[in-house]
């Protein structure tokens, strides 16, 4: 029988209300089995004066592309999945216990974590970012034609055209193990072109969403910097808009009315605003204010390694500063992120029956700016993570 681990004497954050209240927490196996005052267990850990949080969820990261961003063509194929090992270990030690990979990781990386071959957060996969001919995932050069440095049977061809092609690309991704479908609707700020373009038609977007839904109720996450592409994706039933740097009132209204989530990845423009494209940092903050005012639901995502994975917790302070406040930022990184990913019945808050993914901080302040310095313990699936 599993031992009961007692986290004793701390304060527990209710992420929905933002209030922290004194309580003990008991873990058994990979579950939280009791929350209350005066509890007992087989092994007690003193959390007096500290704050207990749910494990954090990064809804937009890339665990396998740190090295391929540096040298996309000169590396052996095995570098891509193996480079995820230190990244996943880093995220887990910083309290991130679930991630949605926004392209780059394949089903083998997810399996390695599930089987305990490597340490890391639970991974939800999108495999590739699917898009139309000429979109940002369509790598091509005049001298050679197609250039796909992710060419690998485990990462299927992401390029499509037309509604039938959209359905086919969803089927290819699902066959290879995708949990989500990642689609690109605009160009990229990293490349510096097309951020206000709309790179697919309404019929293509609708087909992506419909086919994903047919395939086990999957959803589509949409890379969209510009307002019109975000509006189109929301009106077509997309699950989430990623980045949304240049939203406007019409776009956020469409997102609110359609129940489309916003994963702003503020680290892209806020961690080093002087080196962001001109006007992008302020536009991104304005998009956040518009989304909050419109009642759009927001979940945390970083888009790392645009910034180093060691900076994952910076996204919390950016969310707080952009209008959510500290409690709202933590909500976006826990229960709201779990709701977006369809995992709220299993994690995202400290409650009986939920997965035993927890952080223990020194001091009971609900302050996102100091989390990394205060982080004392991380539990994932009920097991303490070596830090």
Secondary structure, 3 states (H helix, E strand, C coil): CCCEEEEECCEEEECCCCEEEECEEEEECCEEEEEECCCCCCEEEECCCCEEEECEEEEEECCCCHHHHHCCCCCCCHHHHHCHHHHHHHHHHCCEEEEEECCCCCHHHHHHHHCCCCCCCEEECCCCEEEECCCCCCCEECCCEECCCCCECCECCCEECHHHHHHHHHHHHHHCCCCCEEEECCCECCCCECCCCCCCCHHHHHHHHHHHHHCCCCCEEEEEEEHHHHHHHHHCCCCEEEEEEECCHHHHHHHHHHCCEEECCCHHHHCCHHHCCCCHHHHHHHHHHHHHHHCCCECCCCCCCCCCHHHCCHHHHHHHHHHHHHHHHHHHCCHHHHHHCCCCCCCCCCCCCCECCEEEECCCCCCHHHHHHHEEEEEECCEECCC
